């Protein structure tokens, strides 16, 4: 597999035994023109409950590499990966190809063949052939990313 980047997969199990109710702006936050702020935030959200549908089959993984960067999935992002979901064409999946992990979009052709598609044009699609061993470890259901840019220290 030349011209391909593989991710180092660090698995973190989802701990849904704990609750962390966070305030939730249920009316939404406008990304266009500003609107009056909510006086009261009555709702709460629990990320364990709302992001994880299959607790025993879900794990987290941190992205290393840039093969999916053109989809906005960048190094350091955290993936919520659900092993209970049946992979379908177009899913973003954590795959193990010939013993190496990679994060790619699945392109499942009508004849059943599979191509692992990067979003970064620096990388080539990977045709999975009969000599390859492919295991789909799970389908990515959510991506959690840091939006605050690194700050330089002012001396």
C-alpha positions as CSV (number, residue, x, y, z in Angstrom):
1,X,0.0,0.0,0.0
2,X,2.0,2.9,-1.3
3,X,1.1,6.6,-1.0
4,X,-1.1,5.7,1.9
5,X,-1.3,6.8,5.4
6,X,-2.5,4.6,8.2
7,X,-3.7,5.7,11.6
8,X,-2.4,4.5,14.9
9,X,-5.5,3.5,16.7
10,X,-5.8,4.1,20.4
11,X,-9.0,2.6,21.7
12,X,-10.9,4.1,24.6
13,X,-14.0,2.3,25.7
14,X,-17.2,4.4,26.1
15,X,-18.1,4.7,29.8
16,X,-21.9,5.2,29.9
17,X,-22.2,4.3,33.6
18,X,-21.7,7.9,34.5
19,X,-23.9,10.9,33.8
20,X,-22.8,14.4,33.0
21,X,-25.8,16.6,32.4
22,X,-24.7,19.8,30.6
23,X,-26.8,22.9,30.0
24,X,-28.2,22.9,26.5
25,X,-29.4,25.8,24.4
26,X,-32.4,24.0,23.0
27,X,-33.5,26.9,20.9
28,X,-30.2,26.7,19.0
29,X,-27.4,29.2,18.3
30,X,-27.7,31.1,15.1
31,X,-24.7,30.9,12.8
32,X,-26.1,33.9,10.7
33,X,-27.3,37.2,12.1
34,X,-27.3,37.5,15.9
35,X,-30.5,37.0,17.8
36,X,-31.4,37.8,21.4
37,X,-29.8,35.3,23.9
38,X,-31.9,32.8,25.8
39,X,-32.7,34.1,29.2
40,X,-33.1,30.6,30.6
41,X,-31.5,27.3,29.6
42,X,-34.0,24.7,30.7
43,X,-32.8,21.7,28.9
44,X,-29.7,19.5,29.5
45,X,-27.9,17.1,27.3
46,X,-25.9,14.0,28.4
47,X,-23.3,13.2,25.8
48,X,-23.0,9.6,27.0
49,X,-26.7,9.1,26.4
50,X,-27.0,11.2,23.2
51,X,-23.9,10.2,21.3
52,X,-23.7,6.5,22.2
53,X,-26.5,4.2,21.0
54,X,-24.7,0.9,21.6
55,X,-22.5,1.3,24.7
56,X,-21.0,-2.2,24.7
57,X,-20.1,-1.9,21.0
58,X,-18.8,1.7,21.0
59,X,-15.3,3.0,21.4
60,X,-13.5,6.3,20.8
61,X,-10.4,6.7,18.6
62,X,-8.2,9.8,18.1
63,X,-7.3,10.7,14.5
64,X,-3.6,10.7,13.5
65,X,-2.9,11.8,9.9
66,X,-4.5,13.9,7.2
67,X,-6.1,11.5,4.7
68,X,-9.6,12.7,5.6
69,X,-8.7,16.4,6.1
70,X,-10.8,17.6,3.1
71,X,-13.9,16.4,5.0
72,X,-12.9,18.5,8.0
73,X,-11.6,15.4,9.9
74,X,-8.2,16.5,11.2
75,X,-5.4,15.1,13.4
76,X,-6.4,15.2,17.0
77,X,-10.2,14.8,16.4
78,X,-11.9,12.2,18.4
79,X,-14.1,9.6,16.6
80,X,-17.1,7.9,18.2
81,X,-17.0,4.5,16.5
82,X,-20.0,2.1,16.7
83,X,-19.2,-1.6,15.9
84,X,-22.9,-2.5,16.0
85,X,-23.8,-0.5,12.9
86,X,-23.9,-2.4,9.6
87,X,-21.5,-0.6,7.2
88,X,-23.2,0.7,4.1
89,X,-21.9,2.5,1.0
90,X,-20.6,6.0,1.9
91,X,-20.0,5.3,5.6
92,X,-16.9,6.7,7.3
93,X,-15.3,3.6,8.8
94,X,-12.3,2.5,10.8
95,X,-10.9,-0.3,8.8
96,X,-8.1,-2.8,9.3
97,X,-6.5,-3.6,6.0
98,X,-3.8,-6.3,6.0
99,X,-3.2,-5.7,9.7
100,X,-3.0,-1.8,9.5
101,X,-5.6,0.6,10.5
102,X,-7.0,3.3,8.3
103,X,-9.9,5.7,8.4
104,X,-11.7,6.0,5.0
105,X,-15.1,6.3,3.3
106,X,-16.5,3.0,2.1
107,X,-17.3,2.7,-1.6
108,X,-19.2,-0.5,-2.0
109,X,-19.8,-1.3,-5.6
110,X,-22.8,-3.2,-7.0
111,X,-20.6,-6.3,-7.5
112,X,-19.7,-6.2,-3.8
113,X,-16.1,-5.0,-4.3
114,X,-14.9,-2.3,-1.9
115,X,-12.8,0.8,-2.4
116,X,-11.5,2.7,0.6
117,X,-11.7,6.4,-0.3
118,X,-9.6,9.2,1.2
119,X,-10.8,12.8,1.0
120,X,-7.3,14.3,0.7
121,X,-6.2,14.2,-3.0
122,X,-2.6,13.5,-1.9
123,X,-3.8,9.9,-1.2
124,X,-5.0,7.3,-3.7
125,X,-8.2,5.3,-3.2
126,X,-7.4,1.7,-2.1
127,X,-9.0,-1.1,-4.1
128,X,-9.5,-4.0,-1.8
129,X,-8.6,-7.1,-3.8
130,X,-9.0,-10.8,-3.1
131,X,-5.5,-10.9,-1.7
132,X,-6.3,-8.3,0.9
133,X,-7.6,-9.0,4.4
134,X,-10.2,-6.3,5.3
135,X,-12.0,-6.0,8.6
136,X,-14.3,-3.1,9.3
137,X,-13.8,-2.3,12.9
138,X,-16.7,0.1,13.1
139,X,-18.7,2.9,11.6
140,X,-17.9,6.5,12.7
141,X,-21.1,8.0,14.1
142,X,-19.7,11.3,15.4
143,X,-16.6,13.3,15.2
144,X,-15.6,15.5,18.1
145,X,-13.2,18.3,17.4
146,X,-11.5,21.1,19.1
147,X,-12.5,24.4,17.6
148,X,-10.2,26.7,19.5
149,X,-7.1,27.4,17.6
150,X,-3.7,27.0,19.5
151,X,-2.7,30.3,21.0
152,X,0.8,31.8,21.0
153,X,2.1,32.8,24.3
154,X,2.8,36.5,24.6
155,X,5.9,37.3,26.5
